[in-house]
Amino acid sequence: MKRSGSNQTVALNCDVLINIDLNQVFHLHSTTKEPITVVYKKLAKKDISEVNAILDVDETDHVLSHKLFDSKSTAETFNMSTDIFVVDTPWLIEHLEEEAKKEHPEKLRYVLRDLAVKEGAFAYEYTGYLANIHSVKSYYQANIDMLESQKFYSLFSPNQKIYTKVKNEEPTYYANTSKVSTSQFASGSIIEGQVANSVLSRNIHVHKDSLVKDSLLFPRVVIGEGAQVEYAILDKGVEVEPGVVIRGTAEHPVVVKKGAKVTEDIHS
């Protein structure tokens, strides 16, 4: 940070799926006197975990206090910190050097949470789509959310582009025996069976008379003839033998590890 020459630093959290225009946050941060700004989102109780910080924000949009989420609380919605901060760089360097001198220094997100309260940080409310990834269930649901057009276009907004590595391959082939509904497919796959309410990555082969429903399939997965996969997450290179049944639930999706060859039925 010392060598960057930047007046401001952004700290991001890898646990939230979000498409935010940081220019707006930078602009508002530059208009405040506080050296730190935090982004928060109003979320329902079911979407928050006990590792998330809940902010008490006053009528002028400044942070009064924070505490870890308490699942026993009776409130319906909470101001959940996204742990996305915009901070004045020289000020941050000074406080990180102080923290580093401690016998047991805290992780950056915890340092910034405490500093936000101490300095009365400006709290920027984000109102777009956000998925809080804190469990297998929430990871699964965030992917299934992309089957809803409103949530999909809220995340993948034409005005706020997401840049990624391009894989130029042939389009996915749908055989006469295939039956597809409410699903997303990447390129390079062969679909001969039935796929419903699922998200499929690249180079997947779904053989005839098989069923993939309410599931997430990573690249190079093979679903054998007559196999059934429901409420499951199959990692890269998983092979499901013909006739095998993998069946989880929306609350407890089955997770099959990378490269596994499934020869027997799995139920959650």
ChimeraX commands (.cxc) that place a marker at each C-alpha (Angstrom):
marker #1 position 0.00,0.00,0.00 radius 0.5
marker #1 position 2.87,2.35,0.72 radius 0.5
marker #1 position 4.21,1.89,-2.79 radius 0.5
marker #1 position 0.81,2.21,-4.49 radius 0.5
marker #1 position 0.59,5.96,-4.19 radius 0.5
marker #1 position -3.18,5.64,-3.84 radius 0.5
marker #1 position -5.12,7.86,-1.47 radius 0.5
marker #1 position -7.83,5.25,-0.97 radius 0.5
marker #1 position -7.87,1.50,-0.46 radius 0.5
marker #1 position -10.71,-0.97,-0.98 radius 0.5
marker #1 position -11.04,-4.07,1.17 radius 0.5
marker #1 position -13.33,-6.71,-0.34 radius 0.5
marker #1 position -15.00,-9.78,1.10 radius 0.5
marker #1 position -14.91,-13.07,-0.81 radius 0.5
marker #1 position -17.98,-14.43,1.00 radius 0.5
marker #1 position -20.55,-12.27,-0.78 radius 0.5
marker #1 position -21.68,-12.45,-4.40 radius 0.5
marker #1 position -22.35,-8.89,-5.48 radius 0.5
marker #1 position -22.01,-6.53,-8.45 radius 0.5
marker #1 position -21.49,-3.09,-6.97 radius 0.5
marker #1 position -20.38,0.15,-8.62 radius 0.5
marker #1 position -17.50,1.13,-6.37 radius 0.5
marker #1 position -17.31,4.54,-8.06 radius 0.5
marker #1 position -20.46,5.52,-6.18 radius 0.5
marker #1 position -18.91,4.40,-2.91 radius 0.5
marker #1 position -15.69,6.29,-3.69 radius 0.5
marker #1 position -17.68,9.43,-4.44 radius 0.5
marker #1 position -19.67,9.31,-1.21 radius 0.5
marker #1 position -16.55,8.46,0.79 radius 0.5
marker #1 position -14.79,11.54,-0.57 radius 0.5
marker #1 position -17.67,13.76,0.61 radius 0.5
marker #1 position -17.47,12.58,4.24 radius 0.5
marker #1 position -15.03,13.50,6.97 radius 0.5
marker #1 position -14.63,9.94,8.17 radius 0.5
marker #1 position -11.55,7.98,7.00 radius 0.5
marker #1 position -13.58,4.79,6.50 radius 0.5
marker #1 position -16.80,3.84,4.70 radius 0.5
marker #1 position -18.56,0.48,4.99 radius 0.5
marker #1 position -21.10,-1.12,2.63 radius 0.5
marker #1 position -24.10,-2.90,4.15 radius 0.5
marker #1 position -27.22,-4.65,2.91 radius 0.5
marker #1 position -30.60,-5.16,4.58 radius 0.5
marker #1 position -31.12,-8.93,4.65 radius 0.5
marker #1 position -33.67,-11.34,6.04 radius 0.5
marker #1 position -32.73,-13.49,9.00 radius 0.5
marker #1 position -32.56,-16.67,6.91 radius 0.5
marker #1 position -29.82,-15.21,4.70 radius 0.5
marker #1 position -27.37,-14.34,7.49 radius 0.5
marker #1 position -24.92,-16.51,9.40 radius 0.5
marker #1 position -23.42,-16.15,12.85 radius 0.5
marker #1 position -20.07,-14.99,11.42 radius 0.5
marker #1 position -21.64,-11.91,9.86 radius 0.5
marker #1 position -21.50,-8.49,11.54 radius 0.5
marker #1 position -24.75,-6.60,12.08 radius 0.5
marker #1 position -24.48,-2.81,12.05 radius 0.5
marker #1 position -26.40,-0.30,14.11 radius 0.5
marker #1 position -26.75,2.69,11.76 radius 0.5
marker #1 position -28.13,6.08,12.82 radius 0.5
marker #1 position -30.43,8.40,10.86 radius 0.5
marker #1 position -27.43,10.13,9.25 radius 0.5
marker #1 position -26.08,6.82,7.88 radius 0.5
marker #1 position -23.17,6.48,10.29 radius 0.5
marker #1 position -22.16,3.36,12.20 radius 0.5
marker #1 position -22.89,3.40,15.93 radius 0.5
marker #1 position -21.93,-0.17,16.79 radius 0.5
marker #1 position -21.61,-3.69,15.44 radius 0.5
marker #1 position -22.17,-7.18,16.78 radius 0.5
marker #1 position -22.15,-10.71,15.43 radius 0.5
marker #1 position -25.50,-11.97,14.18 radius 0.5
marker #1 position -27.62,-13.70,16.80 radius 0.5
marker #1 position -29.91,-16.33,15.28 radius 0.5
marker #1 position -32.15,-16.10,18.35 radius 0.5
marker #1 position -33.07,-12.50,17.55 radius 0.5
marker #1 position -36.74,-11.91,16.74 radius 0.5
marker #1 position -36.16,-9.12,14.20 radius 0.5
marker #1 position -37.12,-9.80,10.57 radius 0.5
marker #1 position -34.37,-7.86,8.77 radius 0.5
marker #1 position -30.85,-6.79,9.70 radius 0.5
marker #1 position -28.19,-4.35,8.48 radius 0.5
marker #1 position -25.58,-6.93,7.51 radius 0.5
marker #1 position -22.11,-5.63,6.84 radius 0.5
marker #1 position -20.77,-6.89,3.53 radius 0.5
marker #1 position -17.26,-6.34,4.92 radius 0.5
marker #1 position -16.55,-4.13,1.91 radius 0.5
marker #1 position -14.69,-1.03,3.05 radius 0.5
marker #1 position -13.29,2.07,1.38 radius 0.5
marker #1 position -10.52,3.50,3.55 radius 0.5
marker #1 position -8.06,6.39,3.41 radius 0.5
marker #1 position -4.76,4.65,2.68 radius 0.5
marker #1 position -2.35,6.59,4.96 radius 0.5
marker #1 position -4.81,6.23,7.86 radius 0.5
marker #1 position -5.18,2.49,7.20 radius 0.5
marker #1 position -1.41,1.95,7.05 radius 0.5
marker #1 position -1.00,3.65,10.41 radius 0.5
marker #1 position -3.61,1.45,12.08 radius 0.5
marker #1 position -2.37,-1.77,10.47 radius 0.5
marker #1 position 1.14,-1.05,11.72 radius 0.5
marker #1 position -0.28,-0.60,15.21 radius 0.5
marker #1 position -2.20,-3.87,14.91 radius 0.5
marker #1 position 0.90,-5.72,13.67 radius 0.5
marker #1 position 2.73,-4.83,16.89 radius 0.5
marker #1 position 0.22,-6.80,18.97 radius 0.5
marker #1 position 1.04,-10.28,20.17 radius 0.5
marker #1 position -2.09,-11.66,18.45 radius 0.5
marker #1 position -3.10,-9.32,15.62 radius 0.5
marker #1 position -6.61,-9.66,14.24 radius 0.5
marker #1 position -7.55,-10.40,10.65 radius 0.5
marker #1 position -8.17,-7.39,8.44 radius 0.5
marker #1 position -11.96,-7.66,8.38 radius 0.5
marker #1 position -12.17,-7.65,12.19 radius 0.5
marker #1 position -9.81,-4.68,12.43 radius 0.5
marker #1 position -11.91,-2.74,9.95 radius 0.5
marker #1 position -15.17,-3.64,11.70 radius 0.5
marker #1 position -13.86,-2.18,14.96 radius 0.5
marker #1 position -12.40,0.89,13.26 radius 0.5
marker #1 position -15.73,1.53,11.54 radius 0.5
marker #1 position -17.39,1.81,14.94 radius 0.5
marker #1 position -14.58,3.80,16.52 radius 0.5
marker #1 position -14.59,6.38,13.70 radius 0.5
marker #1 position -18.36,6.43,13.16 radius 0.5
marker #1 position -17.91,5.25,9.56 radius 0.5
marker #1 position -20.28,6.32,6.83 radius 0.5
marker #1 position -22.58,3.40,5.99 radius 0.5
marker #1 position -23.43,2.95,2.30 radius 0.5
marker #1 position -26.59,0.89,1.74 radius 0.5
marker #1 position -26.38,-1.48,-1.23 radius 0.5
marker #1 position -29.82,-2.33,-2.63 radius 0.5
marker #1 position -29.02,-4.71,-5.52 radius 0.5
marker #1 position -28.78,-8.50,-5.60 radius 0.5
marker #1 position -26.49,-10.05,-3.01 radius 0.5
marker #1 position -25.88,-13.67,-2.05 radius 0.5
marker #1 position -24.24,-14.32,1.29 radius 0.5
marker #1 position -22.21,-17.53,0.85 radius 0.5
marker #1 position -21.72,-19.17,4.24 radius 0.5
marker #1 position -22.73,-22.81,3.75 radius 0.5
marker #1 position -23.26,-25.51,1.14 radius 0.5
marker #1 position -26.96,-24.62,1.10 radius 0.5
marker #1 position -26.32,-20.89,0.48 radius 0.5
marker #1 position -23.76,-21.69,-2.24 radius 0.5
marker #1 position -26.27,-23.99,-3.90 radius 0.5
marker #1 position -29.06,-21.42,-3.66 radius 0.5
marker #1 position -26.91,-18.60,-5.07 radius 0.5
marker #1 position -26.35,-20.68,-8.21 radius 0.5
marker #1 position -30.01,-21.68,-8.52 radius 0.5
marker #1 position -30.93,-17.99,-8.12 radius 0.5
marker #1 position -29.39,-17.39,-11.54 radius 0.5
marker #1 position -32.32,-19.26,-13.11 radius 0.5
marker #1 position -34.55,-16.33,-12.11 radius 0.5
marker #1 position -34.23,-13.62,-14.73 radius 0.5
marker #1 position -34.68,-10.73,-12.28 radius 0.5
marker #1 position -31.83,-11.93,-10.07 radius 0.5
marker #1 position -29.68,-12.87,-13.05 radius 0.5
marker #1 position -29.87,-9.42,-14.65 radius 0.5
marker #1 position -29.47,-7.72,-11.29 radius 0.5
marker #1 position -26.10,-9.45,-10.92 radius 0.5
marker #1 position -25.07,-9.44,-14.59 radius 0.5
marker #1 position -26.12,-5.90,-15.39 radius 0.5
marker #1 position -25.30,-4.67,-18.91 radius 0.5
marker #1 position -24.16,-1.39,-17.35 radius 0.5
marker #1 position -21.78,-3.07,-14.92 radius 0.5
marker #1 position -19.74,-5.62,-16.86 radius 0.5
marker #1 position -18.02,-8.67,-15.39 radius 0.5
marker #1 position -14.80,-9.71,-17.14 radius 0.5
marker #1 position -13.79,-13.34,-17.19 radius 0.5
marker #1 position -11.64,-15.78,-19.12 radius 0.5
marker #1 position -13.27,-16.71,-22.44 radius 0.5
marker #1 position -13.54,-20.36,-23.50 radius 0.5
marker #1 position -14.33,-20.54,-27.20 radius 0.5
marker #1 position -15.89,-23.93,-27.89 radius 0.5
marker #1 position -18.67,-25.45,-29.94 radius 0.5
marker #1 position -22.20,-24.81,-28.61 radius 0.5
marker #1 position -23.95,-27.42,-26.48 radius 0.5
marker #1 position -25.69,-30.15,-28.51 radius 0.5
marker #1 position -29.27,-31.13,-27.65 radius 0.5
marker #1 position -30.26,-34.53,-29.04 radius 0.5
marker #1 position -33.79,-35.47,-30.12 radius 0.5
marker #1 position -34.08,-37.48,-26.90 radius 0.5
marker #1 position -33.30,-34.48,-24.69 radius 0.5
marker #1 position -35.87,-32.56,-22.65 radius 0.5
marker #1 position -34.77,-29.28,-21.09 radius 0.5
marker #1 position -36.58,-26.75,-18.89 radius 0.5
marker #1 position -35.52,-23.72,-16.82 radius 0.5
marker #1 position -31.80,-24.46,-16.94 radius 0.5
marker #1 position -28.51,-22.84,-17.95 radius 0.5
marker #1 position -25.79,-24.48,-20.03 radius 0.5
marker #1 position -22.24,-23.52,-20.85 radius 0.5
marker #1 position -20.61,-24.62,-24.11 radius 0.5
marker #1 position -19.27,-27.96,-25.31 radius 0.5
marker #1 position -21.82,-30.29,-23.71 radius 0.5
marker #1 position -23.95,-33.14,-25.08 radius 0.5
marker #1 position -27.48,-33.40,-23.68 radius 0.5
marker #1 position -29.40,-36.59,-24.47 radius 0.5
marker #1 position -31.49,-36.90,-21.30 radius 0.5
marker #1 position -33.73,-34.66,-19.21 radius 0.5
marker #1 position -32.47,-31.53,-17.43 radius 0.5
marker #1 position -34.68,-29.30,-15.27 radius 0.5
marker #1 position -34.00,-26.36,-12.93 radius 0.5
marker #1 position -30.25,-26.89,-13.09 radius 0.5
marker #1 position -26.99,-25.10,-13.92 radius 0.5
marker #1 position -24.51,-27.02,-16.08 radius 0.5
marker #1 position -20.91,-26.04,-16.77 radius 0.5
marker #1 position -18.73,-26.90,-19.80 radius 0.5
marker #1 position -18.09,-30.27,-21.45 radius 0.5
marker #1 position -20.81,-32.26,-19.70 radius 0.5
marker #1 position -22.42,-35.39,-21.10 radius 0.5
marker #1 position -25.93,-36.25,-19.98 radius 0.5
marker #1 position -26.76,-39.64,-21.51 radius 0.5
marker #1 position -30.22,-40.67,-22.68 radius 0.5
marker #1 position -32.96,-41.71,-20.25 radius 0.5
marker #1 position -31.11,-39.90,-17.44 radius 0.5
marker #1 position -32.45,-37.10,-15.25 radius 0.5
marker #1 position -30.69,-34.03,-13.85 radius 0.5
marker #1 position -32.97,-31.91,-11.68 radius 0.5
marker #1 position -32.36,-29.02,-9.25 radius 0.5
marker #1 position -28.61,-29.59,-9.46 radius 0.5
marker #1 position -25.25,-27.94,-10.17 radius 0.5
marker #1 position -22.84,-29.76,-12.48 radius 0.5
marker #1 position -19.22,-28.66,-12.80 radius 0.5
marker #1 position -17.09,-29.17,-15.97 radius 0.5
marker #1 position -16.54,-32.63,-17.48 radius 0.5
marker #1 position -19.26,-34.38,-15.49 radius 0.5
marker #1 position -20.73,-37.52,-17.07 radius 0.5
marker #1 position -24.24,-38.71,-16.21 radius 0.5
marker #1 position -24.70,-42.32,-17.23 radius 0.5
marker #1 position -27.71,-43.73,-19.06 radius 0.5
marker #1 position -30.75,-44.02,-16.80 radius 0.5
marker #1 position -29.05,-42.28,-13.87 radius 0.5
marker #1 position -30.91,-39.72,-11.74 radius 0.5
marker #1 position -29.37,-36.69,-10.05 radius 0.5
marker #1 position -31.53,-34.43,-7.90 radius 0.5
marker #1 position -30.54,-31.65,-5.48 radius 0.5
marker #1 position -26.85,-32.31,-5.89 radius 0.5
marker #1 position -23.57,-30.51,-6.55 radius 0.5
marker #1 position -21.19,-32.56,-8.68 radius 0.5
marker #1 position -17.62,-31.27,-8.80 radius 0.5
marker #1 position -15.30,-31.42,-11.83 radius 0.5
marker #1 position -14.88,-34.74,-13.57 radius 0.5
marker #1 position -17.49,-36.68,-11.60 radius 0.5
marker #1 position -18.81,-39.78,-13.37 radius 0.5
marker #1 position -22.21,-41.20,-12.42 radius 0.5
marker #1 position -22.59,-44.80,-13.53 radius 0.5
marker #1 position -25.71,-45.90,-15.48 radius 0.5
marker #1 position -28.78,-46.39,-13.31 radius 0.5
marker #1 position -27.28,-44.79,-10.19 radius 0.5
marker #1 position -29.50,-42.44,-8.16 radius 0.5
marker #1 position -28.09,-39.37,-6.35 radius 0.5
marker #1 position -30.83,-37.60,-4.42 radius 0.5
marker #1 position -30.48,-34.80,-1.88 radius 0.5
marker #1 position -32.90,-32.13,-0.69 radius 0.5
marker #1 position -33.11,-28.36,-1.06 radius 0.5
marker #1 position -31.99,-28.05,2.57 radius 0.5
marker #1 position -29.19,-30.60,2.26 radius 0.5
marker #1 position -27.85,-30.95,-1.29 radius 0.5
marker #1 position -25.58,-33.92,-1.90 radius 0.5
marker #1 position -21.98,-32.90,-2.69 radius 0.5
marker #1 position -19.82,-35.26,-4.74 radius 0.5
marker #1 position -16.10,-34.50,-4.68 radius 0.5
marker #1 position -13.91,-33.78,-7.68 radius 0.5
marker #1 position -13.11,-36.74,-9.93 radius 0.5
marker #1 position -15.28,-39.23,-8.03 radius 0.5
marker #1 position -16.81,-42.20,-9.80 radius 0.5
marker #1 position -20.25,-42.89,-8.33 radius 0.5
marker #1 position -21.24,-46.54,-8.60 radius 0.5
marker #1 position -23.84,-46.74,-5.81 radius 0.5
marker #1 position -26.92,-44.72,-4.87 radius 0.5
marker #1 position -26.45,-41.68,-2.61 radius 0.5
marker #1 position -29.23,-40.14,-0.51 radius 0.5
marker #1 position -28.90,-37.23,1.94 radius 0.5
marker link #1:1,2 radius 0.2
marker link #1:2,3 radius 0.2
marker link #1:3,4 radius 0.2
marker link #1:4,5 radius 0.2
marker link #1:5,6 radius 0.2
marker link #1:6,7 radius 0.2
marker link #1:7,8 radius 0.2
marker link #1:8,9 radius 0.2
marker link #1:9,10 radius 0.2
marker link #1:10,11 radius 0.2
marker link #1:11,12 radius 0.2
marker link #1:12,13 radius 0.2
marker link #1:13,14 radius 0.2
marker link #1:14,15 radius 0.2
marker link #1:15,16 radius 0.2
marker link #1:16,17 radius 0.2
marker link #1:17,18 radius 0.2
marker link #1:18,19 radius 0.2
marker link #1:19,20 radius 0.2
marker link #1:20,21 radius 0.2
marker link #1:21,22 radius 0.2
marker link #1:22,23 radius 0.2
marker link #1:23,24 radius 0.2
marker link #1:24,25 radius 0.2
marker link #1:25,26 radius 0.2
marker link #1:26,27 radius 0.2
marker link #1:27,28 radius 0.2
marker link #1:28,29 radius 0.2
marker link #1:29,30 radius 0.2
marker link #1:30,31 radius 0.2
marker link #1:31,32 radius 0.2
marker link #1:32,33 radius 0.2
marker link #1:33,34 radius 0.2
marker link #1:34,35 radius 0.2
marker link #1:35,36 radius 0.2
marker link #1:36,37 radius 0.2
marker link #1:37,38 radius 0.2
marker link #1:38,39 radius 0.2
marker link #1:39,40 radius 0.2
marker link #1:40,41 radius 0.2
marker link #1:41,42 radius 0.2
marker link #1:42,43 radius 0.2
marker link #1:43,44 radius 0.2
marker link #1:44,45 radius 0.2
marker link #1:45,46 radius 0.2
marker link #1:46,47 radius 0.2
marker link #1:47,48 radius 0.2
marker link #1:48,49 radius 0.2
marker link #1:49,50 radius 0.2
marker link #1:50,51 radius 0.2
marker link #1:51,52 radius 0.2
marker link #1:52,53 radius 0.2
marker link #1:53,54 radius 0.2
marker link #1:54,55 radius 0.2
marker link #1:55,56 radius 0.2
marker link #1:56,57 radius 0.2
marker link #1:57,58 radius 0.2
marker link #1:58,59 radius 0.2
marker link #1:59,60 radius 0.2
marker link #1:60,61 radius 0.2
marker link #1:61,62 radius 0.2
marker link #1:62,63 radius 0.2
marker link #1:63,64 radius 0.2
marker link #1:64,65 radius 0.2
marker link #1:65,66 radius 0.2
marker link #1:66,67 radius 0.2
marker link #1:67,68 radius 0.2
marker link #1:68,69 radius 0.2
marker link #1:69,70 radius 0.2
marker link #1:70,71 radius 0.2
marker link #1:71,72 radius 0.2
marker link #1:72,73 radius 0.2
marker link #1:73,74 radius 0.2
marker link #1:74,75 radius 0.2
marker link #1:75,76 radius 0.2
marker link #1:76,77 radius 0.2
marker link #1:77,78 radius 0.2
marker link #1:78,79 radius 0.2
marker link #1:79,80 radius 0.2
marker link #1:80,81 radius 0.2
marker link #1:81,82 radius 0.2
marker link #1:82,83 radius 0.2
marker link #1:83,84 radius 0.2
marker link #1:84,85 radius 0.2
marker link #1:85,86 radius 0.2
marker link #1:86,87 radius 0.2
marker link #1:87,88 radius 0.2
marker link #1:88,89 radius 0.2
marker link #1:89,90 radius 0.2
marker link #1:90,91 radius 0.2
marker link #1:91,92 radius 0.2
marker link #1:92,93 radius 0.2
marker link #1:93,94 radius 0.2
marker link #1:94,95 radius 0.2
marker link #1:95,96 radius 0.2
marker link #1:96,97 radius 0.2
marker link #1:97,98 radius 0.2
marker link #1:98,99 radius 0.2
marker link #1:99,100 radius 0.2
marker link #1:100,101 radius 0.2
marker link #1:101,102 radius 0.2
marker link #1:102,103 radius 0.2
marker link #1:103,104 radius 0.2
marker link #1:104,105 radius 0.2
marker link #1:105,106 radius 0.2
marker link #1:106,107 radius 0.2
marker link #1:107,108 radius 0.2
marker link #1:108,109 radius 0.2
marker link #1:109,110 radius 0.2
marker link #1:110,111 radius 0.2
marker link #1:111,112 radius 0.2
marker link #1:112,113 radius 0.2
marker link #1:113,114 radius 0.2
marker link #1:114,115 radius 0.2
marker link #1:115,116 radius 0.2
marker link #1:116,117 radius 0.2
marker link #1:117,118 radius 0.2
marker link #1:118,119 radius 0.2
marker link #1:119,120 radius 0.2
marker link #1:120,121 radius 0.2
marker link #1:121,122 radius 0.2
marker link #1:122,123 radius 0.2
marker link #1:123,124 radius 0.2
marker link #1:124,125 radius 0.2
marker link #1:125,126 radius 0.2
marker link #1:126,127 radius 0.2
marker link #1:127,128 radius 0.2
marker link #1:128,129 radius 0.2
marker link #1:129,130 radius 0.2
marker link #1:130,131 radius 0.2
marker link #1:131,132 radius 0.2
marker link #1:132,133 radius 0.2
marker link #1:133,134 radius 0.2
marker link #1:134,135 radius 0.2
marker link #1:135,136 radius 0.2
marker link #1:136,137 radius 0.2
marker link #1:137,138 radius 0.2
marker link #1:138,139 radius 0.2
marker link #1:139,140 radius 0.2
marker link #1:140,141 radius 0.2
marker link #1:141,142 radius 0.2
marker link #1:142,143 radius 0.2
marker link #1:143,144 radius 0.2
marker link #1:144,145 radius 0.2
marker link #1:145,146 radius 0.2
marker link #1:146,147 radius 0.2
marker link #1:147,148 radius 0.2
marker link #1:148,149 radius 0.2
marker link #1:149,150 radius 0.2
marker link #1:150,151 radius 0.2
marker link #1:151,152 radius 0.2
marker link #1:152,153 radius 0.2
marker link #1:153,154 radius 0.2
marker link #1:154,155 radius 0.2
marker link #1:155,156 radius 0.2
marker link #1:156,157 radius 0.2
marker link #1:157,158 radius 0.2
marker link #1:158,159 radius 0.2
marker link #1:159,160 radius 0.2
marker link #1:160,161 radius 0.2
marker link #1:161,162 radius 0.2
marker link #1:162,163 radius 0.2
marker link #1:163,164 radius 0.2
marker link #1:164,165 radius 0.2
marker link #1:165,166 radius 0.2
marker link #1:166,167 radius 0.2
marker link #1:167,168 radius 0.2
marker link #1:168,169 radius 0.2
marker link #1:169,170 radius 0.2
marker link #1:170,171 radius 0.2
marker link #1:171,172 radius 0.2
marker link #1:172,173 radius 0.2
marker link #1:173,174 radius 0.2
marker link #1:174,175 radius 0.2
marker link #1:175,176 radius 0.2
marker link #1:176,177 radius 0.2
marker link #1:177,178 radius 0.2
marker link #1:178,179 radius 0.2
marker link #1:179,180 radius 0.2
marker link #1:180,181 radius 0.2
marker link #1:181,182 radius 0.2
marker link #1:182,183 radius 0.2
marker link #1:183,184 radius 0.2
marker link #1:184,185 radius 0.2
marker link #1:185,186 radius 0.2
marker link #1:186,187 radius 0.2
marker link #1:187,188 radius 0.2
marker link #1:188,189 radius 0.2
marker link #1:189,190 radius 0.2
marker link #1:190,191 radius 0.2
marker link #1:191,192 radius 0.2
marker link #1:192,193 radius 0.2
marker link #1:193,194 radius 0.2
marker link #1:194,195 radius 0.2
marker link #1:195,196 radius 0.2
marker link #1:196,197 radius 0.2
marker link #1:197,198 radius 0.2
marker link #1:198,199 radius 0.2
marker link #1:199,200 radius 0.2
marker link #1:200,201 radius 0.2
marker link #1:201,202 radius 0.2
marker link #1:202,203 radius 0.2
marker link #1:203,204 radius 0.2
marker link #1:204,205 radius 0.2
marker link #1:205,206 radius 0.2
marker link #1:206,207 radius 0.2
marker link #1:207,208 radius 0.2
marker link #1:208,209 radius 0.2
marker link #1:209,210 radius 0.2
marker link #1:210,211 radius 0.2
marker link #1:211,212 radius 0.2
marker link #1:212,213 radius 0.2
marker link #1:213,214 radius 0.2
marker link #1:214,215 radius 0.2
marker link #1:215,216 radius 0.2
marker link #1:216,217 radius 0.2
marker link #1:217,218 radius 0.2
marker link #1:218,219 radius 0.2
marker link #1:219,220 radius 0.2
marker link #1:220,221 radius 0.2
marker link #1:221,222 radius 0.2
marker link #1:222,223 radius 0.2
marker link #1:223,224 radius 0.2
marker link #1:224,225 radius 0.2
marker link #1:225,226 radius 0.2
marker link #1:226,227 radius 0.2
marker link #1:227,228 radius 0.2
marker link #1:228,229 radius 0.2
marker link #1:229,230 radius 0.2
marker link #1:230,231 radius 0.2
marker link #1:231,232 radius 0.2
marker link #1:232,233 radius 0.2
marker link #1:233,234 radius 0.2
marker link #1:234,235 radius 0.2
marker link #1:235,236 radius 0.2
marker link #1:236,237 radius 0.2
marker link #1:237,238 radius 0.2
marker link #1:238,239 radius 0.2
marker link #1:239,240 radius 0.2
marker link #1:240,241 radius 0.2
marker link #1:241,242 radius 0.2
marker link #1:242,243 radius 0.2
marker link #1:243,244 radius 0.2
marker link #1:244,245 radius 0.2
marker link #1:245,246 radius 0.2
marker link #1:246,247 radius 0.2
marker link #1:247,248 radius 0.2
marker link #1:248,249 radius 0.2
marker link #1:249,250 radius 0.2
marker link #1:250,251 radius 0.2
marker link #1:251,252 radius 0.2
marker link #1:252,253 radius 0.2
marker link #1:253,254 radius 0.2
marker link #1:254,255 radius 0.2
marker link #1:255,256 radius 0.2
marker link #1:256,257 radius 0.2
marker link #1:257,258 radius 0.2
marker link #1:258,259 radius 0.2
marker link #1:259,260 radius 0.2
marker link #1:260,261 radius 0.2
marker link #1:261,262 radius 0.2
marker link #1:262,263 radius 0.2
marker link #1:263,264 radius 0.2
marker link #1:264,265 radius 0.2
marker link #1:265,266 radius 0.2
marker link #1:266,267 radius 0.2
marker link #1:267,268 radius 0.2
view
